[in-house]
Amino acid sequence: MHGFDVTGAPLTVEGTGVLARCLQHETDHLDGRLYIDRLPAERREEVLRAYEEERDRPVAED
């Protein structure tokens, strides 16, 4: 990953494994992408359906 630090100096970060996933995740946000955008269509639909069901469920009052 290439970028610049707070002073404007060039910066390169290399990552593998979990760090690489984290870097990709944050880069995706800069491009307006979410994790679910990378899922296969069927899985994405399942996740969105589950989200909508949970979102629409009444909140229990104490």
C-alpha positions, -999 to +999 in steps of 0.1 A: +000+000+000+014+034-009+004+067+006+017+097+025+022+103+062+009+134+080+039+155+068+035+145+032+064+121+031+058+090+009+049+059+029+048+022+018+032-005+040+033-042+031+011-067+047+002-104+046-025-124+062-047-105+086-028-072+081-034-074+044-071-080+049-072-050+072-055-028+047-078-039+019-108-033+042-098+003+050-089+009+013-123-003+003-139+023+026-120+050+008-136+037-024-171+036-008-171-002-007-184-024+022-174-059+031-207-073+018-199-058-016-171-085-020-194-114-011-208-137-038-243-126-049-262-154-031-243-149+002-248-111-001-285-115-004-286-138+026-267-113+047-288-084+036-320-104+042-309-113+078-299-076+084-333-064+073-351-090+095-330-079+125-334-042+117-372-045+115-376-066+147-392-046+175-369-035+203-377-049+237-384-022+262-372-026+298 
